[in-house]
Amino acid sequence: MTKGSVNQPTLPAEQVRQEAEGKGGAEGRTHSDAGLRRPLGFSVSGDGGALIEAVTPDPHPDNPSEPAIDRPSFAVHDESLMLGEKLMPPGLYWHGWGRGDDPEPIDFWICTPIHAIALTEGEYGNNHGLLLRFKTSSGAWREWAAPLSMLAGSGEEIRRELLDMGVRIDPSNRSYLSRWLMEQFPEPRMIAATRTGWHLDGKSFVLPQGTIGDDSVRYQSEHPEHDAYTRRGTLESWRTNVAEPCGDNPVLVLALSAAFSGPLLRLAKQQESGGAGIHFVGDSSLGKTTALQAAASVWGGPNYVRTWRATSNGMEGTAAALNDTFLPLDEISESDPRDVGSIIYALANGQGKQRANRAGRARKSARWRLVALSSGERSFAAHMGEAGRQPKAGQGARLLDLPVTDRAHGVFDELHQFANGRAFADAMKRATDQHHGHAGPAFVEHLLAHDRDLAEWWAGTSTLPGFQSESGIEGRAAAIFALVGMAGELATEYGITGWRAGEAMEAAIEAYQMWRRYRGDGLTEDRQILRNVQEFIARHGDSRFSAIHSSDSVRDRAGYWRDIGEERQWLLNSAGLKDAAPGFDPHRIADALDRAGWIVEREKGKRSKKVWLGGQSKRFYIIRPGSEEAL
């Protein structure tokens, strides 16, 4: 072996370790430039997933010299180097000694250049990690806060992510990378944020590609988001090509305003989790998806739009990854109608299912705050009905069905210079592909720069004449639309949208009034119960009921009927009452029947009555259903 030669490893890692301990020296030292310890901030632009700084690949120096190397040790060389008579590529190396009385030096290339520039730790003492800065094979420097838990096994998990982000790793020397990582204790300390959004009591807003505000917090994840929060074009080009053409189109203005409203949830209400959603309902091919794509461009590119085709567990992960921002969900018909109700509750409540870890202890459940914008050809209630599920009023207050296609041109009102809705939609899709990802971060920067009592403003906005409400459900809906309108007005005030002042709030008020008309008057659950009872009697009146004094045998009897003059009354037993409105408590069903005036006979203090039948007393709910028109 010649001095300075570079060999594939012939010694196991443990033997190399023992060798290093016997030799002493500078094991674990890193040969790096002091210039790497630069301020870390959002100014570094990214393509999502990790900070990335485009640089020109380092050319081979004209006269590379052999660096002074303390053996045995790890060393990172950012430029090509001479080892003996060989010109070697930049990277992380293990510099050691061979065997024998007069050992030769050995130099193992492990991977392309990589530095550990800070230790990371969660706000509650967990989620320890390393902030890594590494050079990809294309010559760009990237950063990633890597959880140390990914080294619990063979290190395969962390190598997979590094390879995916552009690091080249020698398969023969891959075990050395894990060892090097575990030996890194850089002096800088940073806070590890495992979800996007607000941290440090609203002083920092964390995104995968960087931190806005106090940059002592960094996003740390086992699987960095590569397809979310991407950026293309500039804020000015987005405003000109996307936001301004949305002007004079209330549906599009509402959609973009909804995309800005996620960061306001905590600032306006100081809530730790939760959110709300709006569901665009209308016929196909009339622009609903275009509206979602335009809204998604506030935070990212076309891939930012998610699909309803996901399990409830998968939707939890998606919501947590987009915390404090925006969740666009396209085409509700692709979801399982059996899961839609639980997904709606989860998205609005902001907390995932409680699960156990391998030891049987409760794992920390995912949490989020966000505003969702959904689309579909039918309401979520109609979709749930396919699986025989009954929507609850609470679900309708959390995902607000809003008809949007009864406009001049599908969902559009103003086409600007375009000939028809299709041409306008196509132009908008091209624009969102070329210009996206700048408006959301710019909005957050302005929020941090302007000290304002948003909670008080929101409370005042919710009481505007256009947001009047007559029930708790309407009040909740009014608050959601008011928040969306406020977000759009703030974005306009900050110079982000280019809309006229008041346009976003006008769109929000119009949407709220449309929602009220679409929903109808009265308690939604009452109407659902009454309609279910009507349909139950229509379907089963001849099979599960018989005349009150008839001797006919009826299978799975729900009750009887009797005629009083020209009026037919239905006597439902307790089982029949439950079956008539599945999913509702019997007391809740009786309340709805009572409020509607459908109960025609009762005992004092009760909604039912005992009737002598077949030699014994039986209790029934005696009702006279109203007409369909009455509902």
C-alpha positions as CSV (number, residue, x, y, z in Angstrom):
1,M,0.0,0.0,0.0
2,T,1.3,3.4,-0.9
3,K,1.2,6.3,1.5
4,G,-1.8,8.6,0.7
5,S,-3.8,5.9,-1.1
6,V,-7.6,5.8,-0.6
7,N,-9.0,2.4,0.0
8,Q,-12.4,0.8,0.6
9,P,-12.7,-0.1,4.3
10,T,-11.2,-3.4,5.3
11,L,-11.8,-3.0,9.1
12,P,-15.1,-3.1,10.9
13,A,-16.3,0.1,12.5
14,E,-15.6,-1.4,16.0
15,Q,-12.0,-2.2,15.1
16,V,-11.5,1.3,13.7
17,R,-12.9,2.7,16.9
18,Q,-10.5,0.6,19.0
19,E,-7.7,1.7,16.7
20,A,-8.6,5.3,17.2
21,E,-8.7,4.9,21.0
22,G,-5.3,3.3,20.9
23,K,-3.7,6.0,18.8
24,G,-5.4,8.9,20.5
25,G,-5.5,12.0,18.5
26,A,-8.3,14.1,17.2
27,E,-11.1,11.5,16.6
28,G,-14.3,13.2,15.6
29,R,-12.8,16.5,14.6
30,T,-14.4,18.2,11.7
31,H,-12.3,20.1,9.1
32,S,-14.6,22.9,8.1
33,D,-14.7,26.5,7.2
34,A,-15.7,29.0,9.9
35,G,-17.8,30.7,7.3
36,L,-20.4,28.0,7.6
37,R,-21.5,29.4,10.9
38,R,-23.6,32.1,9.2
39,P,-26.9,33.6,10.4
40,L,-29.8,31.2,9.7
41,G,-32.9,32.8,8.4
42,F,-35.8,32.8,6.0
43,S,-33.8,34.8,3.4
44,V,-32.5,31.5,1.9
45,S,-35.0,30.6,-0.8
46,G,-36.1,27.0,-1.2
47,D,-37.9,24.5,-3.3
48,G,-39.6,23.0,-0.3
49,G,-38.4,20.3,2.1
50,A,-35.2,21.9,3.2
51,L,-33.3,25.1,2.9
52,I,-31.4,25.3,-0.3
53,E,-28.8,27.7,-1.5
54,A,-27.8,27.5,-5.2
55,V,-24.1,27.9,-5.8
56,T,-21.7,27.2,-8.6
57,P,-20.1,23.8,-8.1
58,D,-16.5,24.2,-6.8
59,P,-14.0,23.7,-9.6
60,H,-10.9,21.6,-8.8
61,P,-8.3,24.0,-7.6
62,D,-5.3,24.5,-9.9
63,N,-2.8,23.4,-7.2
64,P,-4.7,21.5,-4.5
65,S,-2.5,20.8,-1.5
66,E,-2.6,17.9,0.9
67,P,-4.3,19.2,4.1
68,A,-2.8,18.6,7.5
69,I,-4.7,15.6,8.9
70,D,-4.9,14.4,12.5
71,R,-5.2,10.7,12.4
72,P,-7.4,8.9,13.3
73,S,-10.3,11.4,12.8
74,F,-13.3,12.3,10.7
75,A,-12.8,15.4,8.5
76,V,-15.0,17.3,6.1
77,H,-13.4,18.8,3.0
78,D,-15.5,21.2,1.1
79,E,-13.1,21.3,-1.8
80,S,-11.0,18.8,-3.7
81,L,-7.9,17.7,-1.9
82,M,-4.6,15.9,-2.6
83,L,-4.0,12.6,-0.8
84,G,-0.5,11.5,-1.7
85,E,-0.4,11.8,-5.4
86,K,-4.1,11.5,-6.0
87,L,-6.7,14.3,-6.5
88,M,-9.7,13.3,-4.4
89,P,-13.3,14.7,-4.4
90,P,-14.7,16.8,-1.7
91,G,-16.6,15.1,1.1
92,L,-16.7,13.6,4.6
93,Y,-13.7,11.3,5.1
94,W,-12.4,8.9,7.7
95,H,-8.7,9.3,8.0
96,G,-7.1,6.4,9.9
97,W,-4.2,4.0,10.0
98,G,-3.7,0.5,8.6
99,R,-2.3,-2.5,10.5
100,G,1.2,-3.5,11.4
101,D,4.3,-2.1,13.0
102,D,4.6,0.6,10.4
103,P,1.0,1.3,9.5
104,E,0.1,3.1,6.3
105,P,-2.6,5.8,6.3
106,I,-6.0,4.9,5.1
107,D,-8.6,7.4,3.9
108,F,-12.2,6.4,3.4
109,W,-14.6,8.7,1.4
110,I,-18.0,8.5,3.1
111,C,-20.2,11.0,1.4
112,T,-20.4,14.5,-0.2
113,P,-19.6,17.4,2.1
114,I,-21.8,17.6,5.2
115,H,-21.7,19.7,8.4
116,A,-23.6,19.6,11.6
117,I,-24.1,23.3,12.4
118,A,-26.5,23.2,15.3
119,L,-28.0,21.0,17.9
120,T,-31.9,21.0,17.9
121,E,-34.2,20.3,20.7
122,G,-38.0,20.5,21.1
123,E,-39.6,23.1,23.3
124,Y,-40.4,20.4,25.9
125,G,-37.0,18.7,26.0
126,N,-37.7,16.1,23.4
127,N,-37.3,15.7,19.6
128,H,-33.5,16.1,19.7
129,G,-31.7,16.4,16.4
130,L,-29.0,18.0,14.3
131,L,-29.2,20.8,11.9
132,L,-27.2,19.6,8.9
133,R,-25.8,21.6,6.0
134,F,-24.8,19.5,3.1
135,K,-23.7,19.8,-0.5
136,T,-25.7,18.0,-3.2
137,S,-24.3,16.3,-6.2
138,S,-25.5,19.3,-8.3
139,G,-23.3,21.7,-6.2
140,A,-26.1,23.3,-4.1
141,W,-26.0,23.7,-0.3
142,R,-29.0,22.5,1.5
143,E,-30.1,22.3,5.2
144,W,-32.2,19.9,7.1
145,A,-33.0,19.5,10.8
146,A,-32.7,15.7,11.1
147,P,-34.2,13.9,14.1
148,L,-31.6,11.8,15.9
149,S,-34.3,9.2,16.5
150,M,-33.7,8.2,12.8
151,L,-30.4,6.7,14.0
152,A,-32.0,4.3,16.4
153,G,-31.5,1.3,14.1
154,S,-29.0,0.9,11.3
155,G,-29.3,4.5,10.2
156,E,-31.1,3.5,7.0
157,E,-33.9,6.0,7.5
158,I,-31.6,9.0,7.7
159,R,-29.5,7.9,4.8
160,R,-32.6,7.5,2.7
161,E,-33.7,11.1,3.3
162,L,-30.2,12.4,2.7
163,L,-29.9,10.5,-0.6
164,D,-33.3,11.8,-1.6
165,M,-32.1,15.4,-1.0
166,G,-29.0,15.0,-3.1
167,V,-26.3,13.6,-0.8
168,R,-24.1,10.9,-2.4
169,I,-23.1,8.1,0.1
170,D,-20.5,5.4,-0.5
171,P,-22.4,2.1,0.1
172,S,-19.3,0.4,1.5
173,N,-18.7,3.2,4.0
174,R,-22.3,4.0,5.0
175,S,-22.0,2.9,8.6
176,Y,-19.3,5.6,9.2
177,L,-22.0,8.3,8.5
178,S,-24.1,7.2,11.5
179,R,-21.0,7.2,13.7
180,W,-20.0,10.6,12.5
181,L,-23.5,12.0,13.1
182,M,-23.5,10.7,16.7
183,E,-20.2,12.3,17.5
184,Q,-21.3,15.8,16.5
185,F,-21.9,18.4,19.3
186,P,-21.8,21.8,17.6
187,E,-22.1,24.8,20.0
188,P,-25.2,26.6,18.4
189,R,-28.5,25.5,19.9
190,M,-31.9,25.7,18.1
191,I,-35.4,24.8,18.9
192,A,-36.8,21.9,16.9
193,A,-40.3,22.5,15.5
194,T,-42.1,19.3,14.5
195,R,-45.0,21.1,12.8
196,T,-45.3,24.3,10.7
197,G,-46.8,27.5,12.0
198,W,-46.5,29.7,15.1
199,H,-44.0,29.0,17.8
200,L,-42.4,30.9,20.7
201,D,-45.8,32.6,21.6
202,G,-46.2,33.9,18.1
203,K,-42.6,35.2,17.6
204,S,-41.7,32.6,15.0
205,F,-43.6,31.2,12.0
206,V,-41.9,28.0,10.8
207,L,-42.1,26.6,7.3
208,P,-40.0,23.7,5.9
209,Q,-37.9,26.0,3.8
210,G,-37.2,28.5,6.6
211,T,-38.4,30.5,9.6
212,I,-40.1,33.9,9.6
213,G,-39.4,36.0,12.6
214,D,-37.2,34.6,15.4
215,D,-35.0,32.2,13.5
216,S,-33.9,30.2,16.6
217,V,-36.6,27.7,15.6
218,R,-36.2,25.3,12.7
219,Y,-38.6,22.8,11.2
220,Q,-37.6,19.2,12.0
221,S,-39.2,16.2,10.4
222,E,-38.3,12.7,9.4
223,H,-39.9,13.3,6.0
224,P,-39.4,16.9,4.9
225,E,-42.3,18.2,2.7
226,H,-40.9,18.2,-0.8
227,D,-44.1,19.0,-2.7
228,A,-45.6,21.7,-0.4
229,Y,-44.6,25.3,0.1
230,T,-42.7,25.5,-3.2
231,R,-42.0,28.9,-4.7
232,R,-41.8,30.1,-8.2
233,G,-41.9,33.6,-9.8
234,T,-42.0,36.5,-7.4
235,L,-44.6,38.1,-5.1
236,E,-45.1,40.9,-7.7
237,S,-45.6,38.5,-10.6
238,W,-48.1,36.5,-8.4
239,R,-50.1,39.6,-7.6
240,T,-50.2,40.7,-11.3
241,N,-51.0,37.3,-12.8
242,V,-53.0,35.5,-10.1
243,A,-54.5,37.8,-7.5
244,E,-55.5,40.8,-9.5
245,P,-57.4,38.7,-12.2
246,C,-59.3,37.2,-9.2
247,G,-60.7,40.6,-8.5
248,D,-64.4,41.2,-9.3
249,N,-64.9,37.5,-8.9
250,P,-66.4,37.0,-5.4
251,V,-65.8,33.2,-5.4
252,L,-62.1,33.6,-6.2
253,V,-61.7,36.4,-3.8
254,L,-63.3,34.3,-1.1
255,A,-61.0,31.3,-2.0
256,L,-57.8,33.4,-1.8
257,S,-59.0,35.1,1.4
258,A,-59.5,31.6,2.9
259,A,-55.9,30.7,2.1
260,F,-54.7,33.8,4.1
261,S,-56.9,33.1,7.1
262,G,-55.0,30.1,8.6
263,P,-52.3,32.2,10.4
264,L,-55.0,34.3,11.9
265,L,-56.6,31.5,13.9
266,R,-54.2,31.7,16.7
267,L,-53.6,35.4,16.6
268,A,-57.3,36.3,16.6
269,K,-58.6,33.7,19.0
270,Q,-55.5,32.5,20.8
271,Q,-56.7,28.9,20.4
272,E,-54.3,26.0,20.5
273,S,-56.0,23.8,17.9
274,G,-59.0,23.7,15.6
275,G,-60.2,25.4,12.5
276,A,-63.0,25.4,10.0
277,G,-63.8,24.8,6.4
278,I,-65.9,25.9,3.4
279,H,-67.2,23.4,0.9
280,F,-67.8,24.7,-2.7
281,V,-70.8,22.8,-4.2
282,G,-71.6,22.9,-7.9
283,D,-71.6,21.1,-11.2
284,S,-68.5,19.7,-12.7
285,S,-66.2,21.6,-15.1
286,L,-67.4,25.1,-14.0
287,G,-64.2,26.3,-12.2
288,K,-64.3,24.9,-8.6
289,T,-60.9,23.2,-9.0
290,T,-59.5,26.4,-10.5
291,A,-60.6,28.3,-7.5
292,L,-58.8,25.8,-5.2
293,Q,-55.6,26.1,-7.3
294,A,-55.7,29.8,-7.2
295,A,-56.0,29.7,-3.4
296,A,-53.3,27.1,-3.1
297,S,-50.9,29.4,-4.9
298,V,-50.8,31.6,-1.8
299,W,-48.6,28.9,-0.2
300,G,-47.3,26.6,-2.9
301,G,-47.7,25.1,-6.4
302,P,-50.3,22.9,-8.0
303,N,-49.2,19.9,-5.9
304,Y,-50.3,21.9,-2.8
305,V,-53.9,20.9,-3.6
306,R,-54.8,17.7,-1.8
307,T,-57.5,15.2,-2.6
308,W,-60.3,13.9,-0.4
309,R,-59.2,10.4,-1.4
310,A,-57.5,9.6,1.9
311,T,-58.1,7.7,5.1
312,S,-58.9,9.5,8.2
313,N,-55.4,8.7,9.5
314,G,-53.8,10.0,6.3
315,M,-55.9,13.2,6.6
316,E,-54.6,13.8,10.1
317,G,-51.0,13.7,8.8
318,T,-51.8,16.1,6.0
319,A,-53.5,18.5,8.4
320,A,-50.6,18.4,10.9
321,A,-48.1,19.1,8.0
322,L,-50.1,22.2,7.0
323,N,-50.6,23.6,10.5
324,D,-51.5,27.3,10.6
325,T,-51.7,27.6,6.9
326,F,-54.2,26.2,4.4
327,L,-55.7,22.9,3.3
328,P,-57.4,22.7,-0.1
329,L,-59.3,19.4,-0.7
330,D,-60.6,18.7,-4.2
331,E,-63.6,16.5,-5.0
332,I,-65.3,15.1,-2.0
333,S,-66.9,12.3,-4.0
334,E,-63.5,10.5,-4.0
335,S,-63.7,10.1,-0.2
336,D,-65.3,7.2,1.6
337,P,-68.8,8.4,2.6
338,R,-68.4,6.4,5.9
339,D,-65.4,8.5,6.9
340,V,-66.4,12.0,5.8
341,G,-68.2,12.9,9.0
342,S,-65.3,11.9,11.3
343,I,-62.8,13.7,9.1
344,I,-64.9,16.9,9.2
345,Y,-65.0,16.8,13.0
346,A,-61.3,16.1,13.2
347,L,-60.3,18.9,10.9
348,A,-62.4,21.4,12.8
349,N,-61.4,20.1,16.3
350,G,-57.7,20.2,15.4
351,Q,-56.6,17.0,17.0
352,G,-55.9,13.5,15.8
353,K,-56.9,10.1,17.3
354,Q,-55.2,9.1,20.6
355,R,-53.0,6.1,19.9
356,A,-50.6,3.9,21.9
357,N,-46.9,3.4,21.3
358,R,-45.2,0.0,21.3
359,A,-45.0,0.1,25.1
360,G,-48.8,0.6,25.4
361,R,-48.5,4.2,26.6
362,A,-50.4,7.0,25.0
363,R,-48.6,8.7,22.2
364,K,-48.9,12.4,21.7
365,S,-51.6,13.0,19.1
366,A,-51.2,15.3,16.2
367,R,-52.6,18.8,16.5
368,W,-53.3,21.5,14.0
369,R,-55.0,24.8,13.3
370,L,-56.0,25.5,9.8
371,V,-58.8,26.6,7.4
372,A,-59.8,24.1,4.7
373,L,-61.4,24.8,1.4
374,S,-63.2,21.8,-0.2
375,S,-65.0,21.2,-3.5
376,G,-67.5,18.7,-4.8
377,E,-70.5,18.2,-7.1
378,R,-72.7,17.6,-4.1
379,S,-72.9,18.6,-0.5
380,F,-71.1,16.6,2.2
381,A,-74.5,15.6,3.6
382,A,-75.6,14.1,0.2
383,H,-72.3,12.2,0.0
384,M,-72.6,10.8,3.5
385,G,-76.2,9.6,2.6
386,E,-74.7,7.2,0.1
387,A,-73.5,5.1,3.0
388,G,-76.6,5.6,5.0
389,R,-74.9,8.0,7.4
390,Q,-76.9,11.0,8.8
391,P,-75.0,14.3,8.9
392,K,-75.1,16.2,12.2
393,A,-75.7,19.9,12.6
394,G,-72.3,20.2,14.1
395,Q,-70.6,18.9,11.0
396,G,-72.6,21.4,8.9
397,A,-71.3,24.2,11.1
398,R,-67.7,23.0,10.6
399,L,-67.7,22.4,6.9
400,L,-70.0,25.0,5.4
401,D,-71.8,23.9,2.2
402,L,-71.7,26.9,-0.3
403,P,-73.2,26.7,-3.8
404,V,-70.8,28.5,-6.1
405,T,-71.6,27.7,-9.7
406,D,-74.8,29.8,-10.2
407,R,-72.7,32.7,-11.4
408,A,-72.4,34.5,-14.7
409,H,-69.7,32.0,-16.0
410,G,-69.6,28.9,-13.8
411,V,-67.9,30.2,-10.6
412,F,-66.7,33.3,-12.4
413,D,-68.4,36.7,-12.7
414,E,-65.7,38.8,-14.5
415,L,-63.6,37.2,-17.3
416,H,-61.5,40.3,-17.8
417,Q,-60.0,40.0,-21.4
418,F,-60.9,36.3,-21.9
419,A,-63.6,35.1,-24.2
420,N,-65.2,32.5,-22.0
421,G,-65.0,30.8,-18.6
422,R,-62.9,27.9,-20.0
423,A,-60.2,30.3,-21.4
424,F,-60.1,32.2,-18.1
425,A,-59.8,29.0,-16.1
426,D,-57.0,27.8,-18.4
427,A,-55.1,31.1,-18.0
428,M,-55.5,31.0,-14.3
429,K,-54.1,27.4,-14.1
430,R,-51.1,28.4,-16.2
431,A,-50.5,31.5,-14.0
432,T,-50.7,29.5,-10.7
433,D,-48.2,27.0,-12.1
434,Q,-45.7,29.8,-12.9
435,H,-46.3,32.1,-9.9
436,H,-46.9,30.7,-6.4
437,G,-45.6,30.3,-2.9
438,H,-44.7,33.9,-2.0
439,A,-47.9,35.5,-0.8
440,G,-48.4,33.4,2.3
441,P,-44.9,34.0,3.8
442,A,-45.2,37.7,2.9
443,F,-48.5,37.9,4.7
444,V,-47.0,36.4,7.8
445,E,-44.0,38.8,7.7
446,H,-46.5,41.7,7.7
447,L,-48.4,40.1,10.6
448,L,-45.2,40.0,12.6
449,A,-44.3,43.6,11.7
450,H,-47.7,45.1,12.6
451,D,-48.8,45.0,16.2
452,R,-52.6,44.9,16.1
453,D,-55.4,43.5,18.2
454,L,-56.8,41.0,15.7
455,A,-59.1,39.4,18.2
456,E,-60.9,42.7,18.8
457,W,-61.1,43.4,15.1
458,W,-62.5,39.9,14.4
459,A,-65.1,40.4,17.2
460,G,-66.2,43.6,15.6
461,T,-66.2,42.2,12.1
462,S,-68.5,39.3,13.2
463,T,-71.2,41.8,14.2
464,L,-71.4,43.6,10.9
465,P,-75.0,43.9,9.5
466,G,-74.2,41.3,6.8
467,F,-73.3,38.7,9.4
468,Q,-76.4,38.7,11.5
469,S,-77.3,35.3,13.0
470,E,-80.3,33.7,14.6
471,S,-78.8,30.6,16.2
472,G,-75.6,29.3,17.5
473,I,-74.8,27.5,14.3
474,E,-75.3,30.6,12.2
475,G,-73.2,32.5,14.7
476,R,-70.3,30.0,14.2
477,A,-70.7,30.2,10.4
478,A,-70.7,34.0,10.5
479,A,-67.5,34.0,12.5
480,I,-65.8,31.8,10.0
481,F,-66.8,33.9,7.0
482,A,-65.8,37.1,9.0
483,L,-62.4,35.7,9.6
484,V,-61.9,34.9,5.9
485,G,-63.1,38.4,5.0
486,M,-60.7,39.9,7.5
487,A,-57.8,37.9,6.2
488,G,-58.5,39.1,2.6
489,E,-58.7,42.7,3.8
490,L,-55.4,42.4,5.7
491,A,-53.7,41.0,2.6
492,T,-55.0,43.9,0.6
493,E,-53.9,46.4,3.2
494,Y,-50.4,44.9,3.1
495,G,-50.3,45.4,-0.7
496,I,-50.3,41.7,-1.4
497,T,-53.5,41.2,-3.5
498,G,-54.0,44.4,-5.4
499,W,-57.7,44.3,-4.7
500,R,-59.8,47.4,-3.7
501,A,-60.4,47.9,0.0
502,G,-63.6,46.2,1.1
503,E,-63.8,43.7,-1.7
504,A,-62.8,40.7,0.4
505,M,-65.3,41.5,3.2
506,E,-68.0,42.0,0.6
507,A,-67.3,38.5,-0.8
508,A,-67.4,37.0,2.7
509,I,-70.7,38.6,3.5
510,E,-72.2,37.5,0.2
511,A,-71.0,34.0,0.8
512,Y,-72.5,33.9,4.3
513,Q,-75.9,35.0,3.0
514,M,-75.7,32.4,0.2
515,W,-74.9,29.7,2.9
516,R,-77.9,30.8,4.9
517,R,-80.2,30.6,2.0
518,Y,-78.8,27.2,1.0
519,R,-79.1,25.9,4.5
520,G,-82.6,27.1,5.0
521,D,-84.3,28.4,8.2
522,G,-84.6,26.6,11.5
523,L,-82.4,24.0,13.2
524,T,-80.7,21.8,10.6
525,E,-80.8,18.7,12.8
526,D,-84.6,19.1,13.4
527,R,-85.2,19.2,9.6
528,Q,-83.0,16.2,9.1
529,I,-84.9,14.2,11.8
530,L,-88.3,15.2,10.4
531,R,-87.3,14.4,6.9
532,N,-86.0,11.0,8.0
533,V,-89.2,10.2,9.8
534,Q,-91.2,11.1,6.7
535,E,-89.0,8.9,4.5
536,F,-89.1,6.0,7.0
537,I,-92.9,6.0,7.0
538,A,-93.0,6.3,3.2
539,R,-90.7,3.3,2.8
540,H,-92.0,1.1,5.6
541,G,-95.6,2.1,6.1
542,D,-97.0,-1.1,4.5
543,S,-94.3,-3.5,5.8
544,R,-93.5,-2.5,9.4
545,F,-96.9,-1.0,10.3
546,S,-100.5,-2.2,10.3
547,A,-103.9,-0.9,11.3
548,I,-104.1,-0.5,15.1
549,H,-106.8,-3.2,15.6
550,S,-105.6,-5.5,12.8
551,S,-104.5,-9.1,13.6
552,D,-102.0,-9.1,10.8
553,S,-98.6,-10.4,11.7
554,V,-95.8,-7.8,11.0
555,R,-92.1,-8.6,11.0
556,D,-89.8,-6.2,12.8
557,R,-92.8,-4.1,13.7
558,A,-92.2,-0.3,14.1
559,G,-95.8,0.5,15.2
560,Y,-99.3,1.0,14.0
561,W,-101.5,3.5,12.1
562,R,-105.0,4.7,12.7
563,D,-107.3,7.1,10.9
564,I,-109.1,9.9,12.8
565,G,-111.6,11.3,10.3
566,E,-109.5,12.1,7.2
567,E,-106.3,12.3,9.2
568,R,-103.9,9.4,9.5
569,Q,-101.9,9.1,12.7
570,W,-98.8,6.9,13.2
571,L,-98.1,5.2,16.5
572,L,-94.3,4.5,16.7
573,N,-92.9,2.2,19.4
574,S,-89.5,2.9,20.9
575,A,-87.7,0.7,18.3
576,G,-89.5,2.3,15.5
577,L,-88.6,5.8,16.7
578,K,-84.9,4.9,16.8
579,D,-85.0,3.3,13.3
580,A,-86.8,6.3,11.8
581,A,-83.9,8.7,12.5
582,P,-80.7,6.6,12.8
583,G,-77.8,8.3,14.4
584,F,-79.9,10.5,16.7
585,D,-80.7,9.9,20.4
586,P,-84.4,9.0,21.0
587,H,-84.8,12.1,23.2
588,R,-83.4,14.3,20.4
589,I,-85.8,12.8,17.9
590,A,-88.8,13.3,20.3
591,D,-87.6,16.9,20.8
592,A,-87.7,17.6,17.1
593,L,-91.1,16.0,16.7
594,D,-92.4,18.1,19.6
595,R,-91.0,21.4,18.3
596,A,-92.6,20.7,14.8
597,G,-96.0,20.0,16.4
598,W,-96.1,16.5,15.0
599,I,-97.0,14.8,18.4
600,V,-100.8,14.8,18.5
601,E,-101.4,12.9,21.8
602,R,-99.4,12.6,24.9
603,E,-99.6,12.1,28.6
604,K,-98.9,15.0,30.9
605,G,-95.2,15.7,31.2
606,K,-94.3,13.2,28.4
607,R,-94.1,13.0,24.6
608,S,-95.6,9.5,24.5
609,K,-98.8,7.8,25.6
610,K,-99.9,4.4,26.7
611,V,-102.5,2.7,24.5
612,W,-104.5,-0.4,25.4
613,L,-103.8,-2.9,22.7
614,G,-104.2,-6.7,22.5
615,G,-105.1,-6.9,26.2
616,Q,-102.1,-5.0,27.4
617,S,-100.9,-1.4,27.8
618,K,-98.2,-0.3,25.4
619,R,-96.4,3.0,25.0
620,F,-96.3,4.8,21.6
621,Y,-95.3,8.1,20.1
622,I,-98.4,9.3,18.3
623,I,-97.5,11.6,15.4
624,R,-99.1,13.2,12.4
625,P,-96.2,14.0,10.0
626,G,-96.3,17.4,8.2
627,S,-96.0,17.9,4.5
628,E,-92.8,18.0,2.5
629,E,-93.6,21.7,1.7
630,A,-93.7,22.4,5.4
631,L,-90.1,21.3,5.8
